[in-house]
């Protein structure tokens, strides 16, 4: 967000933060919260688009036509799922980050549950 006024309104609209709480944030905190709220909103929008794409694929697959092509949700989605971006602009691998945190705090992770991250 280029102007902090727009950022304040954005946070007021998307979070339960008060104006006093937003004004008490330091500029780096403010930026981080804006980026996190924006990321979470993008993920929610992608999930909605994915559900709709599944419906479109199901409808398309039930219409009789020549050829044997089966459509998937990905055929109707314009972009990929939003990913977190690290400080250097590289995509953050959630699994590696989780494993690093687990190692730091000496926690054993269940391998089956995190294999799809």
HELIX and SHEET records of a PDB file:
HELIX    1   1 UNK A    4  UNK A   14  1                                  11    
HELIX    2   2 UNK A   19  UNK A   23  1                                   5    
HELIX    3   3 UNK A   27  UNK A   62  1                                  36    
HELIX    4   4 UNK A   73  UNK A   76  5                                   4    
HELIX    5   5 UNK A   94  UNK A  104  1                                  11    
HELIX    6   6 UNK A  111  UNK A  114  1                                   4    
END                                                                             
